[in-house]
């Protein structure tokens, strides 16, 4: 591939990768903070993490027409 094309692809991909990584870190921190509160609280954090993930995918699909 041409270097200009690779740079363009990387430039577009890095913010998306950063957003995905930050969401995972947020879920991990939330789980760690709620861990001492018991099973119900951990289940709620897991449920919300999944809900946010699904909503993000739905919004991305609506904007781009592709979920991947």
N, C-alpha and C positions, 0 to 999 in steps of 0.2 A: 504494500500500500504506500501511497505517497505520504511524506511527512506532514504536509499541510492537512490532509484528510485525517490522519491519526490525531494530530493536535486538536482538530475541530471535534472529533469524537470524544477525546479525553476531556476537553473543555465542557462538553455537554454532560458527560457522565459523572464527573466529580461532584457537582452539587447534589445529584440524585443519590450517589453513593453516600455522601456525607449525611443527607437526610435520613437514609435508611439506617445507617450506623447510629446516629443520634437517637432515633426512635428505640432501637434495641437497648442502648445504654439507659435511656429513660425508663424502660420497662424493668431492666435489671435493678436500677436504683430504687424504683418504687417497690419491687418485690423485697429487696433487702430491708427497706425501711418498715415495711408492713409485716415482715416475717415474725416478729415477736408478738403480734396481735392475735394470732391464732389462724385456724384453718379457714374460717368463713371470710376473714379479711384477705387472706392470700387468694382464695377463690375469686373474690371480687376484683382484685387487681388483675388476675389472669383473664377474667372475662372482659374487663375494660381494655386490656392490651389487645385482645383479639378483636374487639369491636372497633377500636381505633384503626387497627390494621385493615380491617375490611372496609371501613369508610374511606380510608386513604386510597385503597385500591379502586373503589368505586368512583371516587373523584378523579383519579388519574385516568381511568377508562373513559369517563365522560369527556375529559379534556382532550385526550389523544386518540380515542377509539381503539386502544389496545391496553390490555391489563398487564402485559409483560414489560 
